[in-house]
Amino acid sequence: MTWLNLIVLAVVQGITEFLPISSSAHLILVPCVADWPDQGLDMDIAMHVGTLGAVVLYFWRDIWKMILGLWAAARMRKSPGGRMALHIVVATIPVVVAGILAKDMVATAGRSILVMGWSTLGFGLLLFVADRIGLTVRRIEHMTMPDAVAIGIAQAIALIPGTSRSGITMTAARFLGYERGEAARFSMLMSIPTIVAAGTLAGLDIYHANQPLLTTAALYSAGLSFVTALIAIAVLMHWLKNASFAPFAFYRVILGGALLAAAYGFIPGFDRCLG
C-alpha cells in the first residue's frame, strides 16, 4: 500500500469510529471504491489502537473514576464509579460471546455491499426514530443492570458491517431515555474493552501467522487515527449538547441507498465489491 492509502484510511477510521455511521463499512468501502489493496489486519489493529488512545484520553476522568470504583469494590464498598465499571463489563459480555461464535460468518458474508447497504439504511432509520421518540431524562448515573444488558446486546448486533457499534448502542440508549450526550458517552466508554478484546484476538492471529506486529506504517496509522478520532469525539460531544442525531441518520440513509443501488446493479463498476 502507498502512504496515501494509509493516510486516507487512518483518517477515515479516526473520524468514523465514534460517529454513528459505521467505521467498518467505511474501511471496507474505501479500498473497494478506490480499487486499493486491502490494508491488512495489522493496519486495522494499528488504527484501532489509535482510536482507543483517543477515547481513553478524552474520557480519562470517567476512567479514573471507574478505577477508583473498582478499588473501592475490592474493599466491599459501593461507589458510582464502581457501578459504572460493572455496567461497562456487563454490556461488553454479549459482544465478546457473539464475536467468538460468529467470527467466521462476519468475516465473509458480512463484508458484502448488499449486507452493508441494508444495515446502514435500516439502522440509520432506527437511529432517527429512537432520537425522535426517546426521552432525554436519564444520565449514566441512572443506569440499571437491565439497561446495560440491553445496550450490550445491541452492541453485539454491530458485528454486522454497516450497523455501526456506536450507532446502535446510542440508538438503544436513546430508546431507553438517555440524554444524547450521555448515550454517546456510555457508547464510547463501552468501546474501550471492546476494542481491547478485538485487538487482542486479532493480534494473536497475526502472531500465530508469524506476521510483523509493529512497522513504521502501523505507527503512523495509529498516530493519525488517534488525532482524527480525538477531534471527532470532541466535535460530536459538543454537537450533541444542542443538536440531535438526525444528520447522522440522514447520512446513513443516503449512503445505504447508494450501496443498495450499487448492489442491485443500478450503479455500474461495483462488481468487485459484491462479495
Secondary structure, DSSP 8 states (H G I E B T S, - for coil): --HHHHHHHHHHHHHHTTTTT-HHHHHHHHHHHHT-----HHHHHHHHHHHHHHHHHHTHHHHHHHHHHHHHHHTT---HHHHHHHHHHHHHHHHHHHHHHHHHHHHHGGGSHHHHHHHHHHHHHHHHHHHHHS---B-GGG--HHHHHHHHHHHHHTTSTTS-HHHHHHHHHHHTTB-HHHHHHHHHHHHHHHHHHHHHHHHHHHHHTT--S--HHHHHHHHHHHHHHHHHHHHHHHHHHH--SHHHHHHHHHHHHHHHHHHTTSSSS-GGG--
